[in-house]
Amino acid sequence: MSKQADGLFSIGEIAASLGITRRIILNYEAKGLVIPDKKDGKTSNRYYTIDTFTRIRTIRSLQNLGLSLDEIDGYLNGTSDMDELVTRLIRLRNELNLKIETLQERIASKSGREITRITLPPQTVYVRNRLSTDIADRTVFLRETAYTAMQTYGTVTDKRMYFIEYQPDYPNLLTYCVAVPPESEGEHIRHLPAEPALCIYHHGSYETLDQSRKQLLNYAAAKNIHLKGIIRHTYLEGPPQRNNPSGYITQVAALL
């Protein structure tokens, strides 16, 4: 059979083009997601049209986004809950954006830090307040707060997990915040709106964070920018990811 004349692709050609194995395509067939457009009766070789190639490419793309084959089957046949799939994909996009932000900061020049205007995203957090001047005490309390929040409400993966807030004049009176699902309600739950802010990324130990805070405040004063009076430290990478404190990355934001 001349597959070129018939405008068909072999299973090997499709696998090579998409960077997948023949076994993956055969698994799609076993799940009923794909049907060969032509089979050689003597050799059992499979051949596919350009439309089927596009279908296989779509399946692989959705699978790479984290959808199961059953979910993909529902998507292709119009039987899945589209709102639920959209919500999942938005959450995945947010997770990727967070990881990209962290990686960009990891490779950024530490000597060329810039102050930028950003919008802090809305999110729901579990909060506890504590007066503390000791870094070790703050770290332990944040971990305890995170544990309680997760045990009580669960967690989310598409938001920054931990941050603290305080007023510049009272830097030792801290509000500890842990991200929880948006539907959470309770005594210690706050639903934070999107907030404009001045932002700088601090590379280094927590003991030197005041340097970045002062840099933000001095910048705002020099530019006559009115601040809301709240500083937020969002922890991008710390002890769980980096053994050396010099590698810690913290987003320091002054709310506008």
C-alpha positions in Angstrom: 0.0 0.0 0.0 1.3 3.5 -0.9 0.5 5.6 2.2 2.0 8.7 0.5 -0.4 8.4 -2.4 -3.3 8.0 0.0 -2.2 10.9 2.1 -1.7 8.7 5.2 0.8 8.6 8.0 2.2 5.5 9.5 2.1 5.0 13.3 5.8 5.4 13.4 5.7 8.7 11.5 3.1 10.1 13.9 5.0 8.9 16.9 8.3 10.5 15.6 6.6 13.7 14.7 5.0 14.2 18.1 7.9 12.8 20.1 5.9 9.9 21.6 6.1 6.2 21.4 4.0 3.8 19.3 2.8 2.3 22.6 1.2 5.6 23.6 -0.8 5.8 20.3 -1.9 2.1 20.8 -3.0 3.0 24.3 -5.1 5.8 22.9 -6.7 3.2 20.5 -7.3 0.8 23.4 -9.1 3.6 25.2 -11.3 4.3 22.2 -9.8 7.8 21.6 -8.4 7.0 18.2 -9.3 4.7 15.4 -6.8 3.8 12.6 -8.1 5.1 9.3 -6.6 2.1 7.5 -5.0 -1.1 8.6 -2.9 -3.5 6.5 -4.6 -6.9 6.9 -1.3 -8.8 6.4 1.0 -6.8 8.6 -1.5 -5.0 10.9 0.3 -1.8 10.2 -1.8 1.2 11.0 -2.2 4.4 9.0 -3.8 7.7 9.8 -5.1 10.8 8.0 -4.1 14.3 8.9 -7.3 14.7 10.8 -6.5 11.8 13.0 -2.9 13.1 13.4 -4.4 16.3 14.7 -6.7 14.4 17.1 -3.7 12.5 18.5 -1.8 15.8 18.9 -4.7 17.3 20.8 -5.0 14.3 23.1 -1.3 14.4 23.9 -1.4 18.2 24.5 -4.4 17.8 26.9 -2.6 14.9 28.6 0.5 17.0 29.1 -1.7 19.6 30.8 -2.7 17.0 33.4 -6.0 15.7 32.1 -6.7 12.0 32.4 -7.6 10.0 29.3 -11.2 9.6 30.6 -11.4 13.4 31.0 -10.0 13.8 27.5 -12.6 11.4 26.1 -15.3 13.5 27.7 -13.8 16.7 26.3 -13.6 15.3 22.8 -17.1 13.9 23.0 -18.6 17.0 24.6 -19.6 15.1 27.8 -17.2 16.7 30.3 -18.0 19.6 32.6 -16.3 22.4 30.6 -16.4 24.8 33.6 -14.5 22.3 35.8 -11.9 21.7 33.1 -11.4 25.4 32.6 -11.0 25.9 36.3 -8.4 23.2 36.4 -6.5 24.6 33.5 -6.6 28.1 35.0 -5.2 26.7 38.2 -2.4 24.9 36.3 -1.6 28.1 34.4 -1.3 30.0 37.7 1.0 27.3 39.1 3.2 27.6 36.0 3.3 31.4 36.3 4.4 31.1 40.0 7.2 28.7 39.1 8.3 30.8 36.1 8.4 33.9 38.4 10.6 32.0 40.9 13.0 30.7 38.3 13.3 34.1 36.7 14.2 35.6 40.0 16.7 32.8 40.7 18.7 33.6 37.6 18.2 37.4 37.9 21.2 39.6 38.7 21.3 40.2 42.5 23.1 43.5 42.0 20.6 44.9 39.6 17.3 44.6 41.5 14.6 46.8 40.2 11.5 48.3 41.9 8.4 47.7 39.8 4.7 48.2 40.1 2.7 45.0 40.3 -0.8 43.9 41.2 -0.9 41.3 44.0 -3.5 38.7 43.2 -6.7 38.2 45.3 -6.6 35.2 47.6 -8.1 33.7 50.6 -5.8 33.2 53.6 -5.7 31.9 57.1 -4.2 34.5 59.4 -2.7 34.8 62.9 -1.1 37.8 64.6 2.0 37.7 66.7 4.5 40.1 68.2 8.0 38.8 67.7 11.5 40.2 67.3 13.3 36.8 66.8 13.7 35.2 63.3 13.7 31.7 64.7 10.5 32.3 66.7 8.8 33.8 63.6 9.8 30.8 61.5 8.4 28.3 64.1 5.2 30.3 64.4 4.7 30.4 60.6 5.1 26.7 60.4 2.6 26.1 63.2 0.2 28.5 61.5 0.6 26.7 58.2 0.0 23.3 59.8 -3.2 24.5 61.5 -4.4 26.1 58.3 -3.8 23.0 56.2 -5.4 20.6 58.8 -8.5 22.8 59.1 -9.0 24.0 55.5 -6.7 22.2 53.2 -4.3 24.0 50.8 -4.1 25.4 47.3 -1.2 25.1 44.8 -1.8 28.0 42.5 -1.2 30.8 45.1 1.9 31.8 47.1 1.6 29.6 50.2 3.1 31.9 52.9 3.5 35.6 53.5 3.5 38.1 56.3 2.2 41.6 56.6 3.1 44.5 58.9 3.1 48.2 59.2 6.5 49.9 58.6 6.3 51.7 62.0 5.6 48.4 63.8 7.8 45.8 62.0 7.6 43.3 64.8 3.8 43.1 65.0 3.2 40.6 62.2 0.2 39.1 60.5 1.0 35.6 59.3 -0.9 34.5 56.2 -1.3 31.0 54.7 -3.1 30.4 51.5 -6.3 28.2 51.8 -9.1 27.3 49.3 -11.2 30.4 48.3 -14.4 28.9 49.7 -12.9 28.8 53.2 -14.8 30.6 56.0 -14.0 31.0 59.7 -12.8 33.3 62.4 -9.2 33.5 61.1 -10.1 33.6 57.4 -9.6 36.7 55.3 -10.5 37.2 51.7 -7.9 39.6 50.3 -8.7 41.7 47.2 -6.2 42.4 44.4 -3.8 45.1 45.6 -1.5 47.4 43.6 2.0 47.5 45.1 5.6 48.5 44.7 7.7 45.4 44.6 11.3 44.3 44.9 12.8 40.8 45.1 15.1 40.2 48.0 17.9 37.7 47.5 19.4 36.6 50.8 18.7 35.7 54.4 15.7 36.9 56.3 17.9 38.9 58.7 18.6 41.4 55.8 15.1 41.9 54.6 14.9 45.3 56.2 17.3 46.5 53.6 14.8 45.9 50.8 12.0 47.4 52.9 13.9 50.6 53.4 14.8 50.7 49.7 11.1 50.5 48.8 10.1 53.2 51.3 12.9 55.5 50.2 11.9 55.0 46.6 8.3 55.9 47.3 9.3 59.0 49.3 11.6 60.2 46.5 8.9 59.7 43.9 6.1 61.2 46.1 4.2 57.9 45.9 1.5 57.4 48.5 1.7 54.1 50.3 -1.1 52.3 52.1 1.1 51.6 55.1 1.3 47.8 54.7 4.5 45.8 53.8 4.1 42.2 52.6 6.9 39.6 52.5 6.0 36.7 50.3 8.3 33.7 50.5 9.2 32.4 47.1 12.1 30.1 48.1 13.4 29.5 51.6 14.6 26.7 53.9 12.4 24.0 52.2 14.1 24.7 48.8 17.5 26.2 49.6 20.1 25.0 52.1 22.1 28.3 52.0 20.2 31.4 53.2 22.0 33.4 50.5 19.8 31.7 48.0 16.5 32.6 49.7 14.1 34.7 47.5 11.5 36.9 49.1 9.1 39.2 47.3 8.9 42.5 49.3 5.9 44.6 48.4 4.6 48.0 49.7 0.9 48.2 49.1 -0.4 51.3 47.3 
